[in-house]
Amino acid sequence: MPIPFILGALAAGAGAYGVKKGYDAKKNMDKAKAINNEAQEIASATEYKINDVRNDTNQTIEQLGETKIEILAGSLNDFVESFSRLKNVELNDSVGMEELRGFNPNSRDFIDIKNASFNAKELASGTAGGIAAGTLAAVGAYSAAGTIGVASTGAAIAGLSGAAATNATLAWLGGGALSAGGFGMAGGMAVLGGIVAGPALAIGGAFMASKAEKALNDARANLDQAYAFQEQGENICSVLNAIQDRATQIKDLLDELDYRMARAVNEVDNVIYDFGTDFRKFNRAAKETVGIAVQIAKTMKIVLDTPLLNEDGELNDYDTRYLIEDTQDLLDSGKI
């Protein structure tokens, strides 16, 4: 009878179909694994690049913070000590000193410089083992005067208040890898406007046809995510490089001002040696010498107090760009 043969043929066909489906499932799973590996390589390379630039940026901001503290505790403190010795200071009576009207050892501007300088000196000299990296980053990123404080006991502390204390950007810049998540990722989102974590690139190991097809679709989705993450990574690195470049420009500017301040203080000390401490007895050249030192000090204070980052953790582009241009023009003018 033909029926057994028909059943046998159907069984053979079903077996062949099953083998074909099993083959297709394995083929899809192999494709899924290959695509997933590609996605993982893209995501890992992107994360490595971001972390490399992040570390460089954090180090540059810390170096800027260190420079600020060294200047406040060094040449600016020397200026404070020399200028504090003067009496009857009236700079507005001298040629070219009108913009310095009212600046004297009792003025608010001078007292602000004096306090910031004193606090920085206490911080620099009173911290065993050096200043904490977090403090250097905060001072580098924000106003020097606003991030340095002195405890009532006189012990040097970093009074990190406001944005400097809570901003997630600094936590992320000084934190771990993006894949660590948590506050570090929050910091990345704060500074860069919503970056995503590296794609989750895991697929199951079952070789059933339906799951293999799903794994293939998931792997393709992972690859799309990896490409999106790669594009975001380029944007992230561009932002970080811009922050790093601006921090370097400000540090270079402060280094030049520091050099000129040290020279100006030495000249003021020579004036005091020659004329004493009563400003009224100075000749015009001596008064101008003091005025130049004051101008440098006021310029330094402005640079020191202009934040690199705004309260949202983004580059303070407008203020810092014009600060650099204006200060460089002043340096080139020969007035200081």
C-alpha positions in Angstrom: 0.0 0.0 0.0 1.3 3.5 -0.8 0.3 5.1 2.5 3.4 3.9 4.4 5.6 5.3 1.7 3.8 8.6 1.8 4.2 8.7 5.6 7.8 7.8 5.2 8.3 10.6 2.7 6.6 13.1 4.9 8.8 12.0 7.8 11.9 12.4 5.8 10.7 15.8 4.6 10.0 16.8 8.1 13.4 15.6 9.2 15.1 17.5 6.3 13.1 20.6 7.2 14.1 20.3 10.8 17.8 20.0 9.8 17.4 23.0 7.6 15.9 25.1 10.4 18.6 23.9 12.7 21.2 24.9 10.1 19.6 28.3 9.6 19.4 28.8 13.4 23.1 28.1 13.8 23.9 30.4 10.8 21.8 33.2 12.3 23.4 32.7 15.7 26.9 32.8 14.2 25.9 36.1 12.4 24.5 37.5 15.6 27.8 36.7 17.4 29.9 38.2 14.7 27.8 41.4 14.6 27.7 41.6 18.3 31.5 41.3 18.5 31.8 44.1 16.0 29.4 46.2 18.1 31.4 45.4 21.2 34.7 46.4 19.6 33.2 49.8 18.5 31.7 50.5 21.9 34.9 49.5 23.8 37.1 51.6 21.5 34.8 54.5 21.9 34.7 54.2 25.7 38.5 53.9 25.8 38.9 57.0 23.8 36.4 59.0 25.9 38.2 57.9 29.1 41.6 58.8 27.7 40.5 62.3 26.8 38.6 62.6 30.1 41.7 61.8 32.1 43.7 64.3 30.1 41.1 67.0 30.6 40.9 66.3 34.4 44.7 66.5 34.7 44.8 69.8 32.8 42.1 71.3 35.0 44.0 70.1 38.1 47.2 71.7 36.7 45.3 75.0 36.3 44.0 74.7 39.9 47.6 74.1 41.1 48.8 77.2 39.2 46.1 79.3 40.7 47.0 78.3 44.2 50.7 78.7 43.6 50.2 82.3 42.3 47.9 83.3 45.1 50.3 81.9 47.7 53.3 83.1 45.8 53.7 86.3 43.7 50.3 87.7 44.6 51.0 87.1 48.3 54.3 88.9 47.9 52.4 91.8 46.3 50.0 91.9 49.3 52.9 92.0 51.8 54.7 94.8 49.9 51.6 96.9 49.2 50.3 96.6 52.7 53.4 98.5 53.9 52.4 101.6 51.9 50.5 104.6 53.4 48.4 107.4 51.9 48.1 105.6 48.6 46.2 107.6 45.9 46.8 106.2 42.5 44.3 108.3 40.7 46.5 111.4 41.0 49.2 109.8 38.8 49.3 109.6 35.1 47.5 106.6 33.7 46.2 105.5 37.1 42.5 106.7 36.8 41.3 103.1 36.3 42.9 102.3 39.7 41.1 105.0 41.6 40.4 104.1 45.2 42.6 101.1 45.3 44.6 101.2 48.5 45.5 98.9 51.5 42.1 99.5 53.0 39.9 99.1 49.9 37.6 96.2 49.3 39.4 95.1 46.1 42.7 94.8 48.0 41.1 93.1 51.0 39.6 90.5 48.6 43.0 89.9 47.0 44.6 89.7 50.5 42.0 87.2 51.8 42.3 84.9 48.8 46.1 85.0 48.9 46.1 84.3 52.7 43.7 81.4 52.3 45.7 79.9 49.4 48.9 80.2 51.4 47.3 78.4 54.3 46.0 75.7 52.0 49.3 75.2 50.3 51.3 75.1 53.5 48.9 73.3 55.8 47.9 70.2 53.9 50.0 67.1 54.6 50.8 65.1 51.6 49.8 67.8 49.2 46.5 69.3 48.1 43.8 66.8 47.2 43.2 66.4 43.4 39.5 67.1 43.9 40.4 70.5 45.4 42.8 71.3 42.6 40.1 70.4 40.0 37.5 72.6 41.8 39.9 75.6 42.0 40.8 75.1 38.4 37.2 74.9 37.2 35.8 77.7 39.3 36.6 81.0 40.9 39.7 80.7 43.1 38.3 82.9 45.8 35.0 81.0 45.8 36.6 77.6 46.2 39.3 78.3 48.8 38.3 78.8 52.5 39.9 78.8 55.9 38.3 77.1 58.9 37.6 79.1 62.0 40.4 77.1 63.7 42.9 78.4 61.1 43.3 75.0 59.5 43.5 75.1 55.8 40.5 73.6 54.0 38.9 73.6 50.6 35.6 75.3 51.1 33.9 73.8 48.0 30.5 75.4 48.0 27.7 75.8 45.4 28.4 74.4 42.0 32.0 73.4 42.9 30.7 71.1 45.6 27.8 69.4 43.8 28.6 69.6 40.1 28.6 66.2 38.6 31.0 67.2 35.8 34.0 67.2 38.2 32.9 63.9 39.7 32.8 62.4 36.2 36.1 63.9 35.0 37.8 62.5 38.1 35.8 59.3 38.3 35.9 55.9 36.8 34.9 54.4 33.4 31.6 55.2 31.8 30.6 51.6 32.2 30.8 52.0 35.9 27.5 54.0 35.8 26.2 55.7 38.9 27.4 59.3 39.7 30.2 59.1 37.1 27.7 58.6 34.4 25.5 61.4 35.8 28.6 63.6 35.5 29.0 62.7 31.9 25.4 63.6 31.3 25.8 66.9 33.1 28.8 68.0 31.1 27.8 66.7 27.7 24.0 66.9 27.7 22.9 63.3 27.9 25.5 60.7 26.8 24.5 57.1 26.9 26.3 54.1 28.4 28.0 51.7 26.1 25.4 49.3 24.6 24.6 46.1 26.5 25.9 43.5 24.1 24.8 40.2 25.3 22.9 37.4 23.4 21.6 34.1 24.6 23.2 30.8 23.7 20.1 28.8 22.7 20.1 27.5 19.1 16.3 27.3 18.6 15.3 29.0 15.3 13.1 31.6 16.9 15.6 32.6 19.5 18.4 32.7 16.9 16.4 35.0 14.7 15.7 37.3 17.8 19.4 37.2 18.7 20.3 38.3 15.2 17.8 41.2 15.4 19.2 42.1 18.8 22.7 42.1 17.6 21.8 44.4 14.7 20.2 46.7 17.2 23.3 46.6 19.3 25.4 47.5 16.3 23.2 50.5 15.6 23.6 51.5 19.3 27.3 51.1 19.0 27.5 53.4 16.0 25.3 56.0 17.8 27.6 55.7 20.8 30.7 56.1 18.6 29.2 59.3 17.1 28.4 60.6 20.6 31.9 59.8 21.7 33.3 62.0 19.0 31.1 64.9 20.3 32.1 64.1 23.9 35.8 64.2 23.0 35.3 67.5 21.1 33.8 69.1 24.1 36.5 67.8 26.5 39.2 68.9 24.1 37.7 72.4 24.0 37.7 72.5 27.9 41.3 71.2 27.9 42.5 73.8 25.4 40.8 76.7 27.2 42.3 75.6 30.6 45.7 75.5 29.0 45.3 79.0 27.5 44.3 80.4 30.9 47.2 78.6 32.6 49.7 80.1 30.1 48.1 83.5 30.7 48.5 83.2 34.4 52.1 82.0 34.0 52.9 85.2 32.1 51.1 87.4 34.7 53.0 85.5 37.5 56.3 86.4 35.8 55.4 90.0 35.5 54.0 90.2 39.0 57.2 88.9 40.5 59.2 91.5 38.6 56.8 94.3 39.6 56.9 93.3 43.3 60.7 93.5 43.2 60.5 97.0 41.7 58.0 98.1 44.3 60.3 96.9 47.0 63.1 98.9 45.4 60.8 102.0 45.5 60.1 101.5 49.2 63.8 101.1 49.8 64.5 104.4 48.0 61.5 106.5 49.1 60.0 104.8 52.3 56.4 103.8 52.7 54.6 107.2 52.4 53.1 107.2 48.9 52.8 111.0 48.9 56.6 111.3 48.9 57.1 109.1 45.8 58.0 110.8 42.5 55.9 110.1 39.4 58.0 107.2 38.2 57.8 105.5 41.6 54.0 106.0 41.7 53.7 104.5 38.3 55.8 101.5 39.4 53.3 100.9 42.2 50.4 101.4 39.8 51.7 98.8 37.4 52.0 96.3 40.2 48.4 97.1 41.2 47.2 96.7 37.6 48.8 93.3 37.4 47.3 92.2 40.7 43.8 93.3 39.7 44.2 91.6 36.3 45.4 88.4 37.9 42.5 88.4 40.3 40.0 88.7 37.4 41.7 85.8 35.6 41.8 83.7 38.8 38.1 84.3 39.5 36.7 83.7 36.0 35.3 80.2 36.0 36.4 77.7 33.4 33.1 75.9 33.7 29.6 77.3 34.3 27.2 76.0 36.9 25.9 73.4 34.4 29.4 72.0 34.1 29.9 73.2 30.5 32.7 75.3 29.2 32.3 79.0 30.1 33.2 79.8 26.5 32.1 83.4 26.1 33.6 84.8 29.4 36.9 82.9 29.2 37.4 83.7 25.5 37.0 87.4 26.0 39.0 87.3 29.2 42.0 85.8 27.3 41.7 88.3 24.5 41.4 91.3 26.8 44.2 90.2 29.0 46.5 89.5 26.1 45.8 92.9 24.7 46.7 94.4 28.0 49.9 92.4 28.1 50.8 93.4 24.5 50.1 97.1 25.3 53.1 97.4 27.6 51.0 98.9 30.4 51.9 96.0 32.7 
